[in-house]
Amino acid sequence: MSTELWRPSLDLALHRNRQSPQARFVQLATVREDGRPAVRTIVWRGFLEDGARLIFATDSRARKWTEIGASPWGEACWYFHVTREQFRLGGPLSVVDESTTDRELLEVRVATWREMSAESRLTYTWPDPGRARVPLAPFPTVPPDPLEPLPHFGLLVLDVSEVDHLELVGNPQHRWEYKRDEYGRWSAAEINP
Amino acid sequence: MSTELWRPSLDLALHRNRQSPQARFVQLATVREDGRPAVRTIVWRGFLEDGARLIFATDSRARKWTEIGASPWGEACWYFHVTREQFRLGGPLSVVDESTTDRELLEVRVATWREMSAESRLTYTWPDPGRARVPLAPFPTVPPDPLEPLPHFGLLVLDVSEVDHLELVGNPQHRWEYKRDEYGRWSAAEINP
């Protein structure tokens, strides 16, 4: 059983918004090397088994990979359009690639690669993201091995340690704050929206 | 005429997504006093006349108001679901309240208040956002003056100085980077998605 007090609310939101293709899109904010914020849309790929860690897939050649190495705290903003509610999930981010020694994480990396769409896997065969595009040069169209991830396929793991849940439906609205203490215990409080 | 090279693409996205109520929702990332990122959904309220500055409304009692004072750089992530494209707009943020001396900004503040829905204006009568909620205490239900903003009604103005535009439609995808130099001149380059 999960001791993450905020999980039932998030699970309910995922269920109630399940028909919406964008329900798996979150905006992940990080801090760049120059101290400025960065934020991009990214697909949520699931939870790790402990229930508190969110998984995202990324290309280790992308700029965020290096940025997270220097500044590992992240905040994900997850807005659900159907139920009009927002979760802000903050915590340390870690990266997982083939050099990771944790066996569970390595297995999740391979499983995530296998569960991705062929279209998503294909993007990992493209040239270095963020570099100048070579005019007229065709991109690879041969799909990569669907079973074995390419070397630069990586995961981002967000170890959620604080949550801000805002429900816009209702007058007044409702908002809860969840925090994990140093012993891993969660507390919850209702706060003004 | 606007010299913001990225505006035609953003204007087109706004037009093509105009039926979608969430087309005006962006995720605004900032950096907290402790150096960690923060990101929340916020409603885009329009452009300032020069065409490069985005307007958002906020409560000056909210935590982000103080945070922006200490760390004024922001990045907005604007994802359009209908056309499957994302704009990341970075630049310095400034705050506008009744003490602002710039006359144009003061007028925009009043105009933004007047254009907001009665439901949105009502939220500014509520007690301090983020504070512990007093159990069972009713929230005000008397609407504020629709013409004159409450004192803690503020604007955030994002002076866009770099843009990353990603189109997910197409195989391969397309991505452009726009930058403003110190003389205010914009350049554009296509980069790898």
Interface residues (C-beta under 8 A of the other chain):
Chain A: Q22 F25 Q27 L28 A29 T30 V31 G35 R36 P37 A38 V39 R40 T41 S71 W73 G74 E75 A76 C77 Y79 H81 Q86 R88 G90 E119 L122 T123 W126 P127 D128 P129 G130 R131 A132 R133 P135 F139 N171 P172 Q173 R175 A189 E190 I191 N192 P193
Chain B: Q22 F25 Q27 L28 A29 T30 V31 G35 R36 P37 A38 V39 R40 T41 S71 W73 G74 E75 A76 C77 Y79 H81 Q86 R88 G90 E119 L122 T123 W126 P127 D128 P129 G130 R131 A132 R133 P135 F139 T141 N171 P172 Q173 R175 A189 E190 I191 N192 P193
